[in-house]
Amino acid sequence: MIATVTLNPSLDLNLEVDELKIDDVTRIKHSKLDPGGKGINVSRVVNILGGPTVAYGFIAGREGGQLSLFLAEEGILNSFVALKSGNTRVNVIITERGTGRQTRINAVGPRAEVEDLEELKNRITRLGGGICAVSFMVFAGSIPPGLSHTVYRYLIEEVQELGIRAVLDTDGEALKYGVKAKPFMVKPNTYELERLVGREARKEEDVLSAAKEVLDMGVELVAVTRGGKRAFLVGRDFVYAADPPKIEVVSAVGSGDSFLGAFLLALYRGLGYEEAFRWGIAAGAATAMVPGTGLMKKEDFEKILDMVQVEELE
């Protein structure tokens, strides 16, 4: 199956308003509470597409219990380490109906201790074989207070010794240290890629140069998503490019996570990199059609998949 590790998950409270008024009352027109966190989103997309997945990570307090319940109701296996204090964070996303403008307010999250990390490590390294064998393990999102920036490097090294292919999707120092473990794949957006290599990469040739620099760090695959611009999948012997299909973008939140979930599921099912890239692009676009932090609908994914064209570059 495809496992995910989300160290700092959330509940995402989506609020729709006509207009966000400062120093005045703003009336909520619609509200929705979703499970959140990059790895959580990957598991949810794998599940939407009918694939097997299990979600690991930390939870805390009543909010953490609610998160676990949400996933169980969706049919997603989960095994979270419960922290001793604090609460799983609640992020607030406010969308103005008139302009489509979004205001995102992200909480810090509860503190995790070294012993919590060791318990999590013990859980995810029990996956060597049998019916619960894991093909891919995704490490995604921010690091909670109390843990070092090196935590992803530590966990990736542990699981790759078991033959599990690790995938990393994070930012900043966590990404810089995590890459040192030579994960199978990383999936940065433009800004995350720039921070990793330490220079601007807005032009296509600069993006490809930066991606190949990441390959030289020992990574096997680099997928770079760029919002509405052309995306790239770069391996040691190939470069694929694809333009996102023309759709009405409602909210880009979760599109990169959806790309990763669909991409890995396609590989899990035995499809090649080119077709997996098509799946990822279609899933990202389908999620962009959904308001707030909602994720794609399977029927939208299937329609968009036929629209995606992948080009192999020289």
Secondary structure, DSSP 8 states (H G I E B T S, - for coil): -EEEEESS-EEEEEEEES---TTS---EEEEEEEEESHHHHHHHHHHHTT--EEEEEEE-HHHHHHHHHHHHHTT-EEEEEE-SSS--EEEEEEEETTT--EEEE--------HHHHHHHHHHHTS-SSGGG--SEEEEES---TTS-TTHHHHHHHHHHTTT-EEEEE--HHHHHHHHTT--SEE--BHHHHHHHHTS---SHHHHHHHHHHHHTTT-SEEEEEETTEEEEEE-SS-EEEE-------S--TTHHHHHHHHHHHHHHTT--HHHHHHHHHHHHHHHHTSSTT----HHHHHHHHTT--EEE--
